[in-house]
Amino acid sequence: MHQENRTELVIAMAQRNPVSTKSLASKKEEFDVFVERDVLVEMRDGMKLIADVYRPAWSGEPVKDRFPVILIRTSYNKDNAQKQLDYESFVRWGYVVVIQDVRGRYKSGGSHYHGVAEAEDGYDTIEWIAARPWSNGRVGMTGISYLGAVQAAAAAINPPHLASVFHVKAPANYYQNGFRHHGTFLMYTLPIAFMWTGSSKLALEDPVLRKAAHDPWRKSSEWLSRMPLKRGLTPFSPDAETERWFFDVMTETDYSDFWKKVPLWQPEEFFDDYKDIPGYYVAGWYDLYREEVFYTGLSKRKKSRIKLLMGPWTHMDWNRYAGEVDFGRDAEMSYDEYNAVQRNWFDATLRDRKTGSLTEPPVKIFVMGGGDGRRNSDGRLNHGGRWRIENDWPLPRTRYTKYYFHAGGTLSTTRPGDEAASSFVYDPKNPVPTVGGTSYFLSDRSELKAPFVPFGPYDQREKPEYFGCNSNLPLAARPDVLVFMTSPLAADTEVTGPISVRLWASSSAVDTDFTAKLIDVHPPNEDYPEGFAMNLSDSILRMRYRNGFEKAELMTPGEVYEFVIDMPPTSNLFRKGHRIRVDISSSNYPAYDPNPNTGDPYMMGGKSVIAENSVHVDTQHPSHIVLPVIPLD
């Protein structure tokens, strides 16, 4: 990039993005790039992993000097890591960049069972790097999703030369926000298993197997209709480790040592021992993996700088829009901007340069809302939003406000009186379809204009092209969805922070689920004559785990139980005239596997029973949602 273009980029970012980039305009790239490909890195058990090493060079020869190092460990092919980092620019800037295939993937040796080897392999790779003559002993890590998860796995066991992480869209707790969630199995794991198999070493070596594995990925929606799968008779059966992993995480329903002892799956369990190094944690309100857990868990435990950046993004992109909603130009983070944020971070944490990244306030959030609610030229709702810098998370000035559910569907800050319970019938074989949310369903069906399971913010109505939908009617019209909604708001109301729903509920079954969804209801206009019900946050609880996740406890039919559904945080400005809505049901498929209501931990052999579920809303059972309301100055 030419220097004048770089300067223009920095000025543009400073104007619209809350990330310090002031150092980039005055620095020049100095080095050429020298690449050592397929370098062997031996692990403690003798297994050899394969990496490419990108080094600063002059005149075609590597510079004989020591540099800070940025490590990317990938499960998705080291030859395709450009999306994670503009690594050649970083090398020109004076970094060594090492990109490694993790164990059992692509060129690296061994077999791959998700996550179990990454802590030790990450540690050994970092210490191998520190011992190289081109390394100054300061190693940073970067990457998204699994490439973020391997950073946490390594940090959990404290490698001496790990000095900084740029951790993007990866969970602190796979049991709650990865493979499972509050006792349920997250069904997006199925197409991920297809993807793992289709890119396995076996498939890469056998074109017949590769084709056989690729086809189910294209037909993920059909396989979701065939759940539960049969062990040994799945499209990923030829890939033994992937099949074993899939059935393990589906059937290990209690929170046991199976989960707790794997650092990559449960970094939260290792926070006390986590390496005390600067960490930048980046994600979006519509990402499944909840990066804010790292901030809240580490910022009070560690002396090093911990930062949090939350945009209106899904797991899959950094766009100004997500789903059917546009948040405005400021919401987008371009590839160049993404690299600029990383460069400022690593310049500060690996090279001790004063970029502002360590001195600016630690929390930056995108507050959604404020748009006019009309349809833009791209066919999306103009919801708008703006960036804001904060000093902590959750925001200290938060006023946690109870909005109570009432018979007849009212939602208000007034406690309920002597009111009748709200009841519905839940049929596991006719679940409420997933329309928007955080579960991203990967698909190779590139001809589709929209995902077959929509993720991100959507108008809460069915469309025939969505999985499980056969109409164009609102989800609120279903008899198994309870709707609680405020009157049109008399003033703007900002909700930013963690959310929880406290229910008093009963069921005719020995086990069932309860779901909750927070929605911003835009008023009708010419573009949306029925209004637009935009989902903000949703969650679920499998009732067998209402008292904790280590041990299941079935219900007594008809008995009223009090429990809390913790929901992912959000940041949204409900405009004057909008309504706050909460939907309560017992299913959201295929985001979460449907509870069979039989007492079995998941639907086994297709067996299920219909349940009558009730939410109690009276003086003794004041069911409500707790919203983090931010005073508007």
C-alpha positions as CSV (number, residue, x, y, z in Angstrom):
1,M,0.0,0.0,0.0
2,H,1.4,3.4,-0.9
3,Q,2.2,5.7,2.0
4,E,-0.3,8.4,1.0
5,N,-3.1,5.7,0.8
6,R,-2.1,4.4,4.2
7,T,-2.3,7.9,5.7
8,E,-5.8,8.3,4.2
9,L,-6.8,5.0,5.7
10,V,-5.6,6.0,9.2
11,I,-7.4,9.3,9.0
12,A,-10.7,7.6,8.0
13,M,-10.4,5.0,10.8
14,A,-9.7,7.7,13.4
15,Q,-12.9,9.5,12.3
16,R,-15.2,6.5,12.5
17,N,-13.7,3.7,14.5
18,P,-12.8,3.8,18.2
19,V,-9.4,2.0,17.7
20,S,-6.2,3.9,18.0
21,T,-4.3,3.9,14.7
22,K,-2.2,7.1,15.0
23,S,1.2,5.3,14.8
24,L,0.6,3.8,11.3
25,A,0.8,7.1,9.3
26,S,4.4,7.9,10.3
27,K,6.0,4.4,9.9
28,K,7.4,2.9,6.7
29,E,7.7,-0.7,5.8
30,E,11.3,-1.6,5.5
31,F,11.9,-5.2,4.8
32,D,11.4,-7.8,2.1
33,V,9.9,-11.2,2.9
34,F,11.8,-14.5,3.0
35,V,9.8,-17.7,3.4
36,E,10.8,-21.0,4.8
37,R,8.1,-23.5,4.0
38,D,7.1,-26.8,5.7
39,V,9.5,-26.4,8.7
40,L,9.3,-29.3,11.1
41,V,8.5,-28.5,14.7
42,E,8.8,-31.4,17.1
43,M,6.4,-31.7,20.0
44,R,7.1,-33.2,23.4
45,D,5.7,-36.6,22.3
46,G,7.9,-36.7,19.2
47,M,5.0,-35.7,16.8
48,K,6.1,-33.3,14.1
49,L,3.9,-30.4,13.2
50,I,4.5,-28.4,10.0
51,A,4.9,-24.6,9.8
52,D,5.8,-21.9,7.4
53,V,8.2,-19.2,8.7
54,Y,8.0,-15.7,7.2
55,R,11.1,-13.6,8.0
56,P,12.3,-10.1,7.3
57,A,14.8,-10.0,4.5
58,W,17.0,-7.7,2.4
59,S,18.0,-8.5,-1.1
60,G,16.4,-12.0,-1.0
61,E,18.3,-13.1,2.2
62,P,16.8,-13.3,5.7
63,V,18.1,-10.6,8.0
64,K,20.5,-11.9,10.7
65,D,18.7,-10.3,13.6
66,R,16.2,-11.2,16.3
67,F,12.6,-10.0,15.9
68,P,9.3,-10.3,17.8
69,V,7.2,-13.2,16.4
70,I,3.5,-13.6,15.7
71,L,2.2,-17.2,15.7
72,I,-0.9,-18.4,14.0
73,R,-1.9,-22.0,14.6
74,T,-4.6,-23.1,12.2
75,S,-6.9,-26.1,11.6
76,Y,-7.9,-24.7,8.2
77,N,-4.6,-25.0,6.2
78,K,-1.6,-22.8,6.8
79,D,-1.5,-22.0,3.1
80,N,-4.8,-20.1,3.5
81,A,-4.1,-18.0,6.5
82,Q,-4.2,-14.6,4.8
83,K,-7.7,-13.8,6.2
84,Q,-6.3,-14.0,9.7
85,L,-3.4,-11.5,9.2
86,D,-1.8,-9.6,6.3
87,Y,1.3,-11.5,7.4
88,E,3.6,-10.2,4.6
89,S,2.9,-6.6,5.6
90,F,3.8,-7.6,9.2
91,V,7.0,-9.1,8.1
92,R,7.9,-5.9,6.2
93,W,7.1,-4.1,9.4
94,G,9.7,-6.1,11.3
95,Y,8.0,-9.2,12.6
96,V,8.6,-12.9,12.0
97,V,5.3,-14.6,11.3
98,V,5.0,-18.4,11.9
99,I,1.9,-20.2,10.5
100,Q,1.4,-23.8,11.6
101,D,-1.0,-26.6,10.8
102,V,-2.3,-28.0,14.1
103,R,-1.9,-31.7,14.9
104,G,-3.7,-34.0,12.5
105,R,-4.6,-31.3,10.0
106,Y,-3.3,-30.8,6.5
107,K,0.5,-31.3,6.6
108,S,1.0,-31.8,10.3
109,G,1.4,-35.3,11.7
110,G,-0.9,-37.1,14.1
111,S,-4.6,-37.4,14.3
112,H,-7.1,-34.6,15.1
113,Y,-9.6,-34.8,17.9
114,H,-11.0,-31.3,18.5
115,G,-9.0,-29.4,21.1
116,V,-7.4,-32.0,23.2
117,A,-3.7,-31.5,22.1
118,E,-3.7,-27.8,21.6
119,A,-2.5,-26.6,25.0
120,E,0.7,-28.7,25.0
121,D,1.3,-28.3,21.3
122,G,0.8,-24.5,21.6
123,Y,3.2,-24.4,24.5
124,D,5.9,-26.5,22.7
125,T,5.6,-24.4,19.5
126,I,5.9,-21.1,21.4
127,E,9.0,-22.3,23.2
128,W,10.5,-23.7,20.0
129,I,10.0,-20.3,18.4
130,A,11.7,-18.6,21.4
131,A,14.8,-20.7,20.9
132,R,15.3,-19.8,17.2
133,P,18.1,-17.4,16.3
134,W,15.6,-15.1,14.5
135,S,13.4,-14.7,17.6
136,N,13.8,-12.1,20.3
137,G,11.8,-14.3,22.7
138,R,8.6,-12.3,22.6
139,V,5.8,-14.3,20.9
140,G,2.3,-13.0,20.2
141,M,-0.6,-15.1,18.9
142,T,-3.6,-14.1,16.7
143,G,-6.5,-15.7,14.9
144,I,-10.3,-16.2,14.7
145,S,-12.5,-19.0,16.0
146,Y,-10.4,-22.2,16.4
147,L,-7.3,-20.1,15.8
148,G,-8.4,-18.0,18.8
149,A,-9.2,-21.0,20.9
150,V,-5.7,-22.4,20.5
151,Q,-4.4,-19.2,22.0
152,A,-6.5,-19.6,25.1
153,A,-5.4,-23.2,25.4
154,A,-1.7,-22.3,25.3
155,A,-2.2,-19.3,27.7
156,A,-4.0,-21.6,30.1
157,I,-0.7,-23.6,30.8
158,N,1.6,-20.5,30.9
159,P,4.3,-20.8,28.3
160,P,7.2,-18.6,29.4
161,H,7.6,-16.8,26.1
162,L,4.0,-16.1,25.2
163,A,3.8,-12.3,25.5
164,S,0.5,-11.2,23.9
165,V,-2.7,-12.5,22.4
166,F,-5.2,-11.0,19.9
167,H,-8.1,-13.4,20.5
168,V,-11.0,-13.2,18.2
169,K,-14.4,-14.9,18.3
170,A,-13.6,-18.0,20.4
171,P,-15.3,-19.2,23.6
172,A,-14.1,-19.2,27.2
173,N,-16.5,-22.1,27.8
174,Y,-17.3,-24.6,25.1
175,Y,-19.8,-26.4,27.4
176,Q,-21.9,-23.4,27.6
177,N,-21.2,-21.4,24.5
178,G,-19.5,-23.8,22.1
179,F,-20.8,-27.3,21.5
180,R,-23.5,-27.1,24.2
181,H,-25.6,-24.3,25.8
182,H,-27.3,-24.6,29.2
183,G,-27.8,-28.3,28.8
184,T,-28.7,-28.4,25.2
185,F,-26.7,-29.5,22.2
186,L,-25.9,-26.8,19.6
187,M,-26.9,-28.2,16.3
188,Y,-24.5,-26.0,14.2
189,T,-22.0,-28.6,15.3
190,L,-23.3,-31.0,12.7
191,P,-22.3,-29.1,9.6
192,I,-19.0,-28.3,11.3
193,A,-18.4,-32.1,11.6
194,F,-19.2,-32.4,7.9
195,M,-16.6,-29.7,7.2
196,W,-14.0,-31.3,9.4
197,T,-14.5,-34.6,7.6
198,G,-14.4,-33.1,4.2
199,S,-11.1,-31.4,4.9
200,S,-9.6,-34.3,7.0
201,K,-6.2,-35.8,6.0
202,L,-8.0,-38.9,4.9
203,A,-10.3,-36.9,2.6
204,L,-7.5,-34.9,1.2
205,E,-5.7,-38.1,0.2
206,D,-8.8,-39.9,-1.2
207,P,-10.9,-38.0,-3.7
208,V,-13.8,-40.5,-3.4
209,L,-14.0,-40.0,0.3
210,R,-13.6,-36.2,-0.2
211,K,-16.6,-36.2,-2.5
212,A,-18.6,-38.4,-0.2
213,A,-17.9,-36.1,2.8
214,H,-18.5,-32.9,0.8
215,D,-22.0,-33.9,-0.4
216,P,-23.6,-34.1,3.1
217,W,-22.2,-30.7,3.9
218,R,-24.1,-29.3,0.9
219,K,-27.2,-31.1,2.3
220,S,-26.8,-30.2,5.9
221,S,-30.5,-29.2,6.1
222,E,-31.6,-32.7,5.1
223,W,-29.3,-34.2,7.7
224,L,-30.8,-31.9,10.4
225,S,-34.1,-33.5,9.6
226,R,-32.7,-37.0,10.3
227,M,-31.5,-36.3,13.9
228,P,-30.5,-38.2,16.0
229,L,-27.8,-39.7,13.9
230,K,-26.6,-43.3,14.3
231,R,-23.1,-43.9,15.4
232,G,-21.2,-45.7,12.6
233,L,-23.8,-44.7,10.0
234,T,-23.0,-41.0,9.6
235,P,-21.3,-39.2,6.7
236,F,-18.3,-38.6,9.0
237,S,-18.0,-42.3,10.0
238,P,-14.9,-42.7,7.8
239,D,-13.2,-40.0,9.9
240,A,-13.1,-41.9,13.1
241,E,-11.8,-39.1,15.3
242,T,-14.4,-36.6,14.1
243,E,-17.2,-39.0,14.6
244,R,-16.0,-39.9,18.1
245,W,-15.7,-36.2,18.9
246,F,-19.2,-35.4,17.6
247,F,-20.9,-38.2,19.6
248,D,-18.9,-37.4,22.7
249,V,-19.9,-33.8,22.9
250,M,-23.5,-34.7,22.0
251,T,-23.8,-37.4,24.7
252,E,-21.6,-36.0,27.5
253,T,-24.5,-33.9,28.8
254,D,-23.3,-33.3,32.4
255,Y,-20.6,-30.8,33.1
256,S,-17.9,-33.4,34.1
257,D,-14.2,-33.8,33.9
258,F,-14.6,-34.7,30.3
259,W,-15.1,-31.0,29.7
260,K,-13.2,-29.4,32.6
261,K,-9.8,-30.9,31.9
262,V,-9.4,-29.7,28.3
263,P,-7.9,-26.2,28.4
264,L,-9.1,-25.3,24.9
265,W,-12.7,-26.2,25.7
266,Q,-12.9,-24.6,29.1
267,P,-10.4,-21.7,29.4
268,E,-12.6,-20.3,32.1
269,E,-11.6,-23.2,34.4
270,F,-8.0,-22.1,34.0
271,F,-8.3,-18.4,34.5
272,D,-6.4,-18.4,37.9
273,D,-3.4,-20.0,36.2
274,Y,-3.8,-18.2,32.9
275,K,-0.7,-16.4,31.7
276,D,-0.6,-12.8,32.9
277,I,-0.1,-11.1,29.5
278,P,-1.9,-8.4,27.6
279,G,-5.0,-9.7,25.8
280,Y,-7.2,-8.1,23.3
281,Y,-10.6,-9.9,23.0
282,V,-12.7,-9.1,19.9
283,A,-16.2,-10.3,18.9
284,G,-19.8,-9.3,18.1
285,W,-23.2,-9.2,19.7
286,Y,-24.3,-11.8,17.2
287,D,-21.4,-14.1,17.7
288,L,-22.0,-17.3,19.7
289,Y,-18.7,-17.3,21.6
290,R,-19.0,-14.5,24.1
291,E,-15.6,-12.8,24.3
292,E,-16.8,-10.6,27.1
293,V,-16.3,-13.6,29.4
294,F,-12.5,-13.3,28.9
295,Y,-12.7,-9.6,29.8
296,T,-14.7,-10.1,33.0
297,G,-12.8,-13.2,34.0
298,L,-9.2,-11.8,33.4
299,S,-9.4,-8.1,33.9
300,K,-9.9,-8.4,37.7
301,R,-7.4,-11.3,38.1
302,K,-4.5,-10.0,36.0
303,K,-2.2,-7.0,36.2
304,S,-1.7,-6.9,32.4
305,R,-3.9,-4.9,30.1
306,I,-7.1,-6.7,29.0
307,K,-9.2,-5.1,26.3
308,L,-12.6,-5.8,24.8
309,L,-14.0,-4.8,21.4
310,M,-17.6,-5.7,20.6
311,G,-19.2,-4.8,17.3
312,P,-22.6,-5.6,15.8
313,W,-21.0,-8.6,14.0
314,T,-21.8,-12.3,13.6
315,H,-19.1,-15.0,13.8
316,M,-18.6,-14.9,10.0
317,D,-17.9,-11.3,9.2
318,W,-17.1,-7.7,10.1
319,N,-19.7,-6.0,7.8
320,R,-21.9,-3.0,8.4
321,Y,-24.8,-5.3,8.2
322,A,-25.8,-8.6,9.6
323,G,-28.8,-10.7,8.6
324,E,-31.6,-8.4,7.5
325,V,-30.3,-5.3,9.4
326,D,-27.9,-2.5,8.5
327,F,-26.0,-0.7,11.3
328,G,-24.4,2.0,9.2
329,R,-21.0,2.6,7.6
330,D,-19.3,3.0,11.0
331,A,-20.1,-0.5,12.0
332,E,-17.9,-2.1,9.3
333,M,-14.3,-3.1,10.0
334,S,-12.4,-3.6,6.7
335,Y,-9.5,-6.0,6.3
336,D,-7.0,-3.2,6.3
337,E,-8.6,-1.8,9.5
338,Y,-8.6,-5.2,11.1
339,N,-4.8,-5.5,10.4
340,A,-4.2,-2.0,11.6
341,V,-5.9,-2.8,15.0
342,Q,-3.6,-5.8,15.3
343,R,-0.5,-3.9,14.3
344,N,-1.1,-1.3,16.9
345,W,-1.7,-4.0,19.5
346,F,1.4,-6.0,18.7
347,D,3.6,-2.9,18.3
348,A,2.6,-1.9,21.8
349,T,2.8,-5.3,23.5
350,L,5.7,-6.9,21.6
351,R,7.8,-3.8,20.7
352,D,7.0,-1.4,23.5
353,R,5.9,1.3,21.1
354,K,3.5,4.0,22.2
355,T,0.6,3.4,19.9
356,G,-2.1,4.2,22.4
357,S,-3.4,0.7,22.4
358,L,-2.4,0.1,26.0
359,T,-3.3,3.5,27.3
360,E,-6.8,4.1,25.8
361,P,-9.9,3.0,27.7
362,P,-10.1,-0.8,27.6
363,V,-13.6,-1.3,26.4
364,K,-15.1,-0.3,23.0
365,I,-18.7,-1.3,22.2
366,F,-21.0,-0.6,19.3
367,V,-24.4,0.6,20.6
368,M,-27.0,-0.6,18.0
369,G,-30.0,1.5,17.2
370,G,-30.9,5.0,16.3
371,G,-31.7,4.5,12.6
372,D,-35.0,5.5,10.9
373,G,-36.2,1.9,10.6
374,R,-36.7,2.2,6.8
375,R,-35.6,-0.3,4.2
376,N,-32.3,0.8,2.5
377,S,-31.3,0.3,-1.1
378,D,-29.8,-3.1,-0.2
379,G,-33.1,-4.3,1.2
380,R,-32.1,-4.1,4.8
381,L,-33.6,-2.4,7.8
382,N,-31.8,0.8,8.7
383,H,-31.2,0.2,12.4
384,G,-28.1,2.3,12.8
385,G,-25.8,2.6,15.8
386,R,-22.6,4.2,17.0
387,W,-19.3,3.3,18.7
388,R,-18.6,4.2,22.3
389,I,-15.6,3.9,24.5
390,E,-16.0,2.7,28.1
391,N,-13.8,2.1,31.1
392,D,-15.1,-1.2,32.2
393,W,-17.6,-4.0,31.4
394,P,-20.4,-4.4,32.5
395,L,-20.9,-0.6,32.6
396,P,-20.7,0.6,36.2
397,R,-23.6,3.0,35.7
398,T,-26.0,0.2,34.7
399,R,-29.4,0.2,36.3
400,Y,-30.6,-3.4,36.3
401,T,-34.4,-3.1,35.8
402,K,-37.0,-5.8,36.2
403,Y,-39.7,-5.9,33.5
404,Y,-42.5,-8.2,34.6
405,F,-44.6,-10.6,32.5
406,H,-48.3,-10.3,32.8
407,A,-51.3,-12.4,31.8
408,G,-52.5,-11.2,28.4
409,G,-49.0,-10.5,27.2
410,T,-48.1,-7.2,28.8
411,L,-44.4,-6.4,29.8
412,S,-43.9,-3.6,32.3
413,T,-42.0,-2.5,35.4
414,T,-45.1,-3.1,37.5
415,R,-45.2,-6.3,39.5
416,P,-48.0,-8.7,38.6
417,G,-51.1,-9.1,40.8
418,D,-53.3,-12.2,41.1
419,E,-53.0,-13.3,37.5
420,A,-53.5,-16.6,35.7
421,A,-50.5,-18.6,34.3
422,S,-49.7,-18.4,30.6
423,S,-49.6,-21.9,29.1
424,F,-48.8,-23.5,25.8
425,V,-48.2,-27.0,24.3
426,Y,-44.7,-28.0,23.2
427,D,-44.4,-30.8,20.7
428,P,-40.7,-31.8,20.1
429,K,-41.6,-32.9,16.6
430,N,-42.9,-29.5,15.7
431,P,-40.3,-27.1,17.2
432,V,-40.2,-23.3,16.8
433,P,-37.8,-22.7,13.9
434,T,-34.7,-20.7,14.3
435,V,-34.9,-17.3,12.7
436,G,-31.8,-15.4,13.5
437,G,-29.4,-15.6,16.5
438,T,-25.8,-16.5,17.1
439,S,-25.6,-20.1,15.9
440,Y,-23.9,-20.0,12.5
441,F,-24.7,-22.9,10.2
442,L,-21.9,-23.4,7.8
443,S,-22.9,-24.5,4.3
444,D,-21.1,-25.1,1.0
445,R,-24.3,-24.2,-0.9
446,S,-22.7,-21.1,-2.4
447,E,-25.7,-20.7,-4.7
448,L,-27.9,-19.6,-1.8
449,K,-28.5,-15.9,-1.4
450,A,-29.1,-16.5,2.3
451,P,-28.1,-19.1,4.9
452,F,-30.5,-22.1,5.2
453,V,-30.6,-21.3,8.9
454,P,-30.5,-17.5,9.2
455,F,-28.1,-16.1,11.9
456,G,-27.7,-12.6,13.1
457,P,-30.7,-10.1,13.4
458,Y,-33.9,-10.9,11.4
459,D,-37.5,-10.0,11.4
460,Q,-39.1,-12.7,13.6
461,R,-41.2,-14.3,10.9
462,E,-40.9,-17.5,9.0
463,K,-39.9,-17.7,5.3
464,P,-40.3,-20.9,3.4
465,E,-36.6,-20.9,2.4
466,Y,-35.6,-21.1,6.1
467,F,-35.1,-24.5,7.7
468,G,-38.2,-25.8,9.4
469,C,-40.4,-23.0,8.0
470,N,-43.4,-23.4,5.8
471,S,-45.1,-20.0,5.9
472,N,-44.5,-16.3,5.9
473,L,-46.2,-15.8,9.2
474,P,-44.7,-14.2,12.4
475,L,-43.2,-16.6,14.9
476,A,-45.4,-14.7,17.5
477,A,-48.4,-16.2,15.8
478,R,-47.5,-19.7,16.8
479,P,-49.5,-21.1,19.7
480,D,-46.4,-22.4,21.4
481,V,-44.8,-18.9,21.6
482,L,-45.7,-16.7,24.6
483,V,-45.3,-13.0,23.8
484,F,-44.8,-10.3,26.4
485,M,-44.5,-6.7,25.1
486,T,-44.3,-3.2,26.5
487,S,-46.5,-0.3,25.2
488,P,-44.7,2.0,22.8
489,L,-41.8,3.6,24.7
490,A,-42.3,7.2,25.7
491,A,-38.5,7.8,25.5
492,D,-35.4,6.3,24.1
493,T,-34.1,3.4,26.3
494,E,-30.7,2.0,26.1
495,V,-30.1,-1.6,27.1
496,T,-26.4,-2.5,27.3
497,G,-24.9,-5.4,29.3
498,P,-25.8,-8.9,30.6
499,I,-29.4,-10.0,30.6
500,S,-31.3,-12.6,32.6
501,V,-34.8,-14.0,32.7
502,R,-36.2,-15.3,36.0
503,L,-39.1,-17.7,35.5
504,W,-41.5,-19.6,37.7
505,A,-42.7,-22.4,35.5
506,S,-44.2,-25.8,35.5
507,S,-44.6,-28.7,33.0
508,S,-46.7,-31.8,32.6
509,A,-43.4,-33.6,31.7
510,V,-40.4,-34.7,33.8
511,D,-38.1,-32.6,31.7
512,T,-38.5,-29.9,29.2
513,D,-36.8,-26.7,27.9
514,F,-37.7,-23.0,28.3
515,T,-36.4,-20.4,25.8
516,A,-36.2,-16.6,26.0
517,K,-35.7,-14.1,23.3
518,L,-35.3,-10.3,23.6
519,I,-36.7,-8.3,20.6
520,D,-36.7,-4.7,19.5
521,V,-40.1,-4.1,17.8
522,H,-39.9,-1.3,15.2
523,P,-43.2,0.4,14.6
524,P,-44.9,0.0,11.2
525,N,-43.9,2.2,8.3
526,E,-44.4,2.1,4.5
527,D,-41.5,-0.3,4.1
528,Y,-42.5,-2.6,6.9
529,P,-46.3,-2.2,7.3
530,E,-46.4,-4.9,10.0
531,G,-43.4,-3.5,11.8
532,F,-40.1,-5.3,12.2
533,A,-39.4,-7.5,15.2
534,M,-35.6,-7.6,15.5
535,N,-34.0,-10.3,17.7
536,L,-31.3,-9.1,20.0
537,S,-30.4,-12.0,22.3
538,D,-31.8,-15.4,23.0
539,S,-31.1,-18.4,25.3
540,I,-32.5,-21.6,26.7
541,L,-32.4,-23.8,29.7
542,R,-32.8,-27.6,29.9
543,M,-34.8,-28.0,33.1
544,R,-32.9,-31.1,34.2
545,Y,-30.0,-28.6,34.9
546,R,-32.0,-25.9,36.6
547,N,-30.0,-26.4,39.8
548,G,-26.6,-26.8,38.2
549,F,-25.0,-28.5,35.2
550,E,-22.9,-31.2,37.0
551,K,-25.9,-33.3,37.9
552,A,-29.3,-33.7,36.2
553,E,-32.5,-33.5,38.3
554,L,-35.8,-34.4,36.7
555,M,-39.0,-32.4,37.5
556,T,-42.1,-33.5,39.3
557,P,-44.9,-32.9,36.8
558,G,-47.1,-29.9,37.8
559,E,-44.7,-28.5,40.4
560,V,-43.7,-24.9,40.0
561,Y,-40.0,-24.3,39.8
562,E,-38.0,-21.0,40.0
563,F,-35.0,-20.7,37.7
564,V,-32.9,-18.3,35.8
565,I,-32.0,-18.2,32.1
566,D,-28.8,-16.3,31.6
567,M,-28.7,-14.6,28.2
568,P,-25.9,-13.2,26.0
569,P,-25.3,-9.5,26.5
570,T,-26.3,-6.9,23.9
571,S,-26.1,-3.2,23.4
572,N,-29.2,-1.6,21.8
573,L,-31.0,1.7,21.8
574,F,-34.7,1.1,21.8
575,R,-36.0,4.3,20.2
576,K,-39.1,6.2,21.4
577,G,-42.1,4.5,19.9
578,H,-40.5,1.1,19.7
579,R,-41.5,-1.7,22.0
580,I,-39.5,-4.1,24.1
581,R,-40.6,-7.7,23.6
582,V,-39.7,-11.0,25.2
583,D,-40.8,-14.3,23.6
584,I,-40.9,-17.4,25.8
585,S,-41.2,-20.9,24.4
586,S,-39.7,-24.4,24.7
587,S,-37.8,-24.8,21.5
588,N,-35.6,-23.0,18.9
589,Y,-34.5,-25.6,16.3
590,P,-32.0,-26.2,14.9
591,A,-30.1,-23.7,17.1
592,Y,-30.7,-26.1,20.1
593,D,-31.6,-29.8,20.0
594,P,-35.3,-30.3,20.9
595,N,-36.0,-31.7,24.4
596,P,-38.0,-35.0,24.0
597,N,-39.7,-34.3,27.3
598,T,-39.2,-38.0,28.2
599,G,-36.4,-37.6,30.8
600,D,-33.8,-38.8,28.3
601,P,-30.9,-36.3,27.9
602,Y,-31.6,-35.9,24.2
603,M,-34.0,-37.4,21.6
604,M,-33.1,-41.1,21.6
605,G,-34.5,-43.4,19.0
606,G,-37.0,-40.6,17.9
607,K,-39.0,-41.0,21.1
608,S,-40.7,-37.9,22.5
609,V,-43.9,-36.8,24.3
610,I,-45.9,-33.6,24.1
611,A,-45.7,-31.3,27.1
612,E,-48.0,-28.6,28.5
613,N,-45.8,-25.9,29.9
614,S,-46.8,-22.9,31.9
615,V,-45.2,-19.7,32.9
616,H,-46.6,-18.3,36.2
617,V,-47.1,-14.6,36.5
618,D,-48.6,-13.7,39.9
619,T,-47.6,-12.1,43.2
620,Q,-45.9,-15.3,44.4
621,H,-44.4,-16.1,41.0
622,P,-43.4,-12.7,39.5
623,S,-41.7,-13.9,36.3
624,H,-39.6,-11.2,34.7
625,I,-36.6,-10.2,32.6
626,V,-33.8,-8.1,34.1
627,L,-32.5,-5.5,31.6
628,P,-29.3,-3.5,32.0
629,V,-30.7,0.0,31.4
630,I,-28.1,2.7,30.8
631,P,-29.1,6.3,31.9
632,L,-29.2,8.6,28.9
633,D,-27.2,11.8,29.6
